[in-house]
Amino acid sequence: MKAKELISAARRRPFRALYLLGVVLLFLSMAGNFALDGVLYALGVYEQKTVTLADTDQYTLVNMEETEPGVLVSTTGDAQLLLTPGTLVRRLRLVAVYSGDGGEKDLYYHLPGMGYTPRLRVWPAVDPDGTSWTYTLPRVAGQNLRLDLADTAGVQVQVTALVLNERPAWYTYFIPGGWQLFWLAVLPGLAGCALTLKREDAR
């Protein structure tokens, strides 16, 4: 099919053409993320490493106490682990066992000139076994991270490891997230409506 015929078909069916364009752009975005991460792992920018509570030079506890090896207890409702691993972190996986729920397990990062704020926060994907929480950070995130382990006092957390920059399976890059699916559903439809209204006004 010639280019003129494709353009003509797109004009007759703007919604179909825009949704197809949205799918193509989403795929290119996911493929680009896959390729870029591959390069950064190959160059060693993302260093895969495991931090345990024995690595005391790489973290600081705030409102938490280590009551026995590998076991932390929150002393207030703002229990934090400040992580300074000395490497850029793209992904972090917390492996731990809680005595209770512990509440939200948020991960905060900060950018130059900015402290830890709710705008720079990442929520985890919880593994089915309930003992592993995985966070994916933006590539622009700094090296200093704040992991909120509990939001009530008296919560006991047995921390096995903090696994940094664990490389995910290749196919996970091509599974769209909730927001990606939302915008894919909404934006082409809005653009198609705008084009249709503009065409009707021009008549």
N, C-alpha and C positions, 0 to 999 in steps of 0.2 A: 504494500500500500504506500502510495506516495505521501510526501509530507503535507501537501495541500489537502489530501483526502483525510488524513489524520486530524488536521486542524478543523476541517469542516465537521467531522464526526464529533470532536470535542465540543464544538459550539452547539451542536444539536443535543448533546447529552452532557451538559456541564457537570452535573453531580457525579455521574459515573467517571468522567475524566478526572475530576478533582480527587475523588476517593482513590482512584488508581495512582495518581501522583502522590497522594499522602502515603500510600503503602510503599511506594518506591523510595520516597525520602526516608521513611522510617527504617526500611531495610538498609539503606546506605548509611544511615546514622549508626545502626547497630554494627554493621560491618566495619565502619570506621573506628568504633570503640574497640572492637576485637583486634584490629590491626595495630592501633596505637598502643594498647596494653601489651601486645606481643613485643613491640619494639622496646617499650620501657622495661619490661622484664628481661629482655635479651641484653640491654645495656646496663642492667644492674641498678637502675633507678629505683625499682621496687625490689627491696631485699627481703626474701622470705626468711623469717626467724620466729622463734618462740620465746616468749617472756614468761617466767614463772615468778612466784613470790620470793624465790631465792635471789633473784636479780634485783637487789634492793637499790642499785645505782640507776635503775631505769624507771622508777616510779616513786611516788610519794602518796601516802595515805592521809586522807582528811576525814575526820570524824569516823574513823574505823580503827580497830585494834586487831592485831594478829594474836589470838588467844592460844593457838597451837600451830605447828607448822602447816601452812597451806590453808588455814581456817581464819576468816575475818568475821568480826562482829561489828555491826554499825552501832555507834554511840548516840547518834541523833538522826533526824529525818533527812539529813543532807549528807549522805555517805558518799565519798568520792575517792577515785583512784586517778591520780594525775600521772599520765604516761609520758615519758621522755625517752623514746627508744633510739634516738639519734639517726633515724632513717625516715624517709617519706612513707607515709602509710596510706595505701589505697583501700585495703580491706583489713578488718580486724574481726577475729572470731574469739568470743569469750566462751571458755569451757569451764563450767562451774555447776555446783549442786547447792540449791538453796534449802534452808530449813523451812521457809515459807515462801510466799509469792515474791516478796521484796519490792513489788511495785514496778514502775517504769524503769527500764534499763537504758537510759539515753546516753548517747555519745556526743560530746561537744568538741568542736574544733575551733580554731581562731585564725584569722588572717592578720597580716601585718597592721599594727595600729588598732586592732580590735581585740577585745577580750572575749570571754565565753558568753554568748548571748543565745536566747532561744531561736534566733534566726539562723544560727550556725549549729544546727542540731541534726543528728541522724538517728533514725529508729531502726531497730534490728529486725532481721528475718529470723524467726525462731525455728530451730530444727524440730522435727516431730518428737524426738525423745525428750525434749524439754530441758536439756542440759547444755545446749549450745546456741549462742546468739551471734549472728553474723551481721556486720555493719559494712556498708560500702560508702566510702567518702568521696567527695569531689576531688579531682586531680589537683585543684588549687589549695587543698587543705594543708595546713602547716604540720609540723612534726610534733607539736605538743597537743595532747589530747586529754580530755576529761571524761572519765567513765563514771556515771552515777550508778552505783551498785545497789542502792536501797533508798527508799524514801520514808522509812520508819526506823525507830531505834530498836535494837535487840535482834535484828535479822542476822542469822548466821549464814555465811557464804563460804563454801569450800571451793577455792579457786584452783583448778588444775593447770590452766595455761591461758595465755593471751597469744593467739596465733596471728602473726602479722603477714600481710601480703600473700596469703595462700591463694594460689592461682585457681580460678574456677574452671569447670569443664567448658570447653569451647561452645557447646550448644546453648549454655545459659545466656550468652551474649545476644542470642536471637530469640529470646522469650520476652515479649514486650511487657512492660510494667503497667500498673493500673493507670497512672497518669498518661502514659503514652497512648494507651487504648482510648482514654477519655478524649484527648485532643484529636486523635485520629477520627473519632466519631463526630466531634463537634466542628472543628475548623473547616474541613471541606464542605460540610453542609452550609455553614454560614457564608463561605466564599461563593458557593453555588447560588444561594439566595440573592446575594449582592449582585452577581452577574446577571441573574434573571431579571431583577428589578431594574437594573441599568438598561438592559435590552428593551424592556417594556417602556421605560421612560423615553428612550430614543425613537420609538415608533411614532 
